[in-house]
Amino acid sequence: MEGVSGTGKTSVCKELQRRGYHAINGDRELAYQGDPETGTRTDGVTHEHHIWHVDKVKALVANQDEAVTFFCGGSRNFSKFIDLFDGVFVLEVDLDTLNRRLDERPENKWGGKKTERELIARLHQTKEDIPKNGIIIDATAPIGHVVDEIVRQSEENNRQRQ
């Protein structure tokens, strides 16, 4: 599950978990500040250094205990592991929806500060941090509908691979 900040990745993750799916909130469970190429930890908190532990992602993908695992969140080093996934869903919203959602964030959460919001707006426009060839999901719909569509397309993709 990918998308710029404010598109609903965390909400989708929570709803998938509520429905009993194995869903990993990568921004909370896998992320750290590091160099996207080497994985070496860095000081400070910047968007460019928000990466996931590649070895942990590989271990979770290799674990066959769950029929399906959803990885939710953004990572600047996704190129190091994205090929391990069966598919990528990209949550998209229009700029007005994005701004409204970010307006609700406290200043101490990512996207709450003016400089962060400017970066998010630029990334929304350029899509430079979003994996190419993802399955686009309209995340302006209510969360239940968004997750219904993700589950439907995931099941369809699984049937096509079998």
C-alpha positions as CSV (number, residue, x, y, z in Angstrom):
1,M,0.0,0.0,0.0
2,E,1.6,3.2,-1.2
3,G,0.6,6.8,-1.6
4,V,1.7,10.2,-0.4
5,S,1.1,11.2,3.2
6,G,-2.6,11.8,3.8
7,T,-3.9,9.3,1.3
8,G,-5.0,6.8,3.9
9,K,-2.3,4.1,4.2
10,T,-2.6,3.9,8.0
11,S,-6.4,3.9,7.9
12,V,-6.4,1.1,5.3
13,C,-3.9,-0.8,7.4
14,K,-6.1,-0.5,10.5
15,E,-9.2,-1.5,8.6
16,L,-7.5,-4.6,7.1
17,Q,-6.4,-5.6,10.6
18,R,-9.9,-5.1,11.9
19,R,-11.2,-7.4,9.2
20,G,-8.7,-10.1,10.3
21,Y,-6.1,-9.6,7.5
22,H,-2.4,-9.7,8.2
23,A,-1.4,-6.1,7.6
24,I,1.9,-4.6,8.5
25,N,2.1,-0.8,9.2
26,G,5.5,-0.4,7.7
27,D,5.8,3.2,8.9
28,R,5.5,2.0,12.5
29,E,6.9,-1.5,12.4
30,L,9.6,-1.4,9.7
31,A,10.8,2.2,9.3
32,Y,13.8,4.0,10.5
33,Q,16.0,6.9,9.4
34,G,18.7,5.7,7.1
35,D,20.5,6.1,3.7
36,P,18.2,4.6,1.0
37,E,21.1,3.1,-0.8
38,T,23.1,1.6,2.0
39,G,20.6,1.3,4.8
40,T,23.1,3.0,7.2
41,R,21.3,4.8,10.0
42,T,21.3,8.6,9.8
43,D,20.6,11.3,12.4
44,G,17.6,13.5,12.3
45,V,14.2,13.0,10.7
46,T,13.8,13.7,7.0
47,H,11.5,12.4,4.4
48,E,14.4,11.3,2.2
49,H,15.8,9.0,4.9
50,H,12.5,7.3,5.8
51,I,13.3,3.7,4.9
52,W,12.3,0.2,5.9
53,H,14.5,-2.6,7.2
54,V,15.0,-4.7,4.0
55,D,15.9,-7.9,5.9
56,K,12.7,-7.6,8.0
57,V,10.6,-7.1,4.8
58,K,12.3,-10.2,3.2
59,A,11.6,-12.3,6.3
60,L,7.9,-11.3,6.4
61,V,7.5,-12.0,2.7
62,A,9.2,-15.4,3.1
63,N,7.0,-16.4,6.1
64,Q,4.1,-18.5,4.7
65,D,2.1,-18.5,7.9
66,E,-0.4,-16.1,6.5
67,A,-2.3,-16.5,3.2
68,V,-1.9,-12.8,2.4
69,T,0.2,-10.0,4.0
70,F,-0.4,-6.4,3.2
71,F,2.5,-4.0,3.7
72,C,1.2,-0.4,4.3
73,G,3.3,2.7,4.3
74,G,5.9,4.6,2.4
75,S,9.6,4.0,2.1
76,R,12.3,5.7,0.2
77,N,14.1,2.4,-0.4
78,F,11.2,0.5,-1.8
79,S,13.2,-0.4,-4.9
80,K,15.2,-2.7,-2.6
81,F,12.2,-5.0,-2.0
82,I,9.2,-4.1,-4.1
83,D,9.9,-6.9,-6.5
84,L,9.2,-9.4,-3.7
85,F,5.5,-8.2,-3.6
86,D,2.8,-9.7,-5.7
87,G,1.4,-6.3,-6.4
88,V,1.3,-2.7,-5.2
89,F,-1.8,-0.6,-4.5
90,V,-1.3,3.1,-4.8
91,L,-3.8,5.2,-2.8
92,E,-4.7,8.4,-4.6
93,V,-6.8,11.4,-3.6
94,D,-7.4,14.8,-5.1
95,L,-5.5,17.8,-3.7
96,D,-8.5,19.2,-1.9
97,T,-9.1,15.9,-0.1
98,L,-5.4,15.7,0.7
99,N,-5.3,19.2,2.1
100,R,-8.4,18.6,4.2
101,R,-6.9,15.5,5.7
102,L,-3.6,17.2,6.4
103,D,-5.5,20.1,8.1
104,E,-6.7,17.6,10.7
105,R,-3.1,16.5,11.6
106,P,-1.4,18.0,14.7
107,E,1.8,19.9,14.0
108,N,3.9,17.2,15.7
109,K,2.8,14.5,13.2
110,W,4.3,14.2,9.8
111,G,2.5,16.6,7.4
112,G,1.5,18.9,10.3
113,K,4.2,21.5,9.5
114,K,4.0,24.0,6.6
115,T,7.3,22.8,5.1
116,E,6.2,19.1,5.3
117,R,2.8,20.0,3.7
118,E,4.6,21.8,0.8
119,L,6.7,18.7,0.2
120,I,3.6,16.5,0.3
121,A,1.9,18.7,-2.2
122,R,4.9,18.6,-4.5
123,L,5.1,14.8,-4.2
124,H,1.3,14.6,-4.8
125,Q,1.8,16.5,-8.1
126,T,5.0,14.8,-9.3
127,K,4.4,11.2,-7.9
128,E,8.2,10.9,-7.8
129,D,8.2,8.8,-4.6
130,I,5.4,6.5,-5.8
131,P,6.2,3.1,-7.3
132,K,5.4,2.9,-11.0
133,N,2.9,0.3,-12.4
134,G,0.9,0.3,-9.1
135,I,-2.8,-0.5,-9.0
136,I,-4.5,2.9,-8.5
137,I,-7.1,3.0,-5.8
138,D,-9.4,6.0,-5.4
139,A,-8.9,6.7,-1.7
140,T,-11.5,9.5,-1.6
141,A,-14.2,7.0,-0.9
142,P,-15.1,5.9,2.6
143,I,-12.5,3.6,4.2
144,G,-14.8,0.6,4.0
145,H,-15.2,1.0,0.2
146,V,-11.5,1.6,-0.3
147,V,-10.6,-1.6,1.6
148,D,-13.4,-3.6,-0.2
149,E,-11.7,-2.6,-3.5
150,I,-8.3,-3.5,-2.3
151,V,-9.4,-6.9,-1.1
152,R,-11.4,-7.5,-4.3
153,Q,-8.4,-6.7,-6.5
154,S,-6.0,-8.6,-4.3
155,E,-8.2,-11.7,-4.6
156,E,-8.5,-11.2,-8.4
157,N,-4.7,-10.9,-8.7
158,N,-4.2,-14.1,-6.7
159,R,-6.7,-16.0,-8.9
160,Q,-4.8,-14.8,-12.0
161,R,-1.5,-16.0,-10.7
162,Q,-2.7,-19.5,-9.9
